[in-house]
Amino acid sequence: MNPSSLQAVQIVEVAWFLFGFGTFVLVLVIVTLLLAIRGPLRIRQALARESTVIWLGIAFPAVTLTVLLVYGVWVTRSYLNLPRGGSNVSIEVVGEQWWWRVMYHAPTGPQIASANEIRIPVGSPVTLKLRAADVIHSFWVPSLGGKVDMIPGRMTQLQLTVDRPGVYRGQCAEYCGGPHALMAVDVIAMSSSDYAAWLERAATVPATPETDIGLHGRSIFLAAGCGACHTVRGTAAEGSVGPDLTHIGARRSVGIDTLPLTRENLMRFIVDGQHVKPGNLMPEFRALQPQQLEALASYLLSLKAAD
């Protein structure tokens, strides 16, 4: 266990308390069993009384389970105190087969959409508003907190306060069909100043390609119908079926978090995506010629804000 948030620390505290208390109960049961079998006659007779069975078999479990429930609720009370508004960071995460749609709702400026990576500031309460678009998913980043189910038609919430920068790996924790095991997510915790700067960059529209290969790639992107499923702000591409690609060139992965983002992996996913992530909704574009594929990859990699 490597807790890196207030909520994860609380879960670890409860877990160790439960392990310790469970060990105490186990030892108590074993000792009582041995006494009931091999103990002195006086003790065996005492254990056989009806009152002893009532106290140890009914009253003791009821009291201890009540104490454990109260203790667990008290330690993890921050989960029950989700803010209703306020100034903390609020990010919407939608689970879809088999990727994560991430939306940042800034007070001003455009809505920023991303996929499979969530950027949050360190030290500030962050509320993740969780929804499912198709089937039941479950959001779980072990180092940051407990898992929270995502049920179609309902919104659940998870509050996190991360205490140090880093990249934290998460995973859908509810079997959701097909390549469920490949439905991972990265939570990138960064300083407040870095987060503010990133948010400002992410709100911008990528510059028009200045190279011939970039312009050629953009024309292929639009002519091939990619814009029917994907959005690239500042262009005619406004689809919402697949991930928003406005700043895909600044992301860490391609293939809906299956491969590291490189030119080769990008081209591989475009033409062979069903082998990379079986069952994903993106058709394979095997008709593209190598030069066209190279140009398309160059254009997509250029989609990022200038540093």
Salt bridges, closest charged atoms under 4 A:
GLU92 OE1 - HIS105 NE2 3.07
GLU92 OE2 - ARG131 NE 2.62
GLU96 OE2 - ARG101 NE 2.66
GLU117 OE2 - ARG119 NH2 3.54
ASP134 OD1 - HIS137 NE2 2.81
ASP149 OD1 - LYS147 NZ 3.11
ASP163 OD1 - ARG164 NH1 3.67
ASP186 OD1 - ARG169 NH1 2.90
ASP186 OD2 - ARG252 NE 3.30
ASP257 OD2 - ARG169 NH1 3.20
ASP272 OD1 - HIS275 ND1 2.69
ASP272 OD1 - ARG286 NH2 2.99
GLU284 OE1 - ARG286 NE 2.96
GLU294 OE2 - ARG263 NH1 3.25
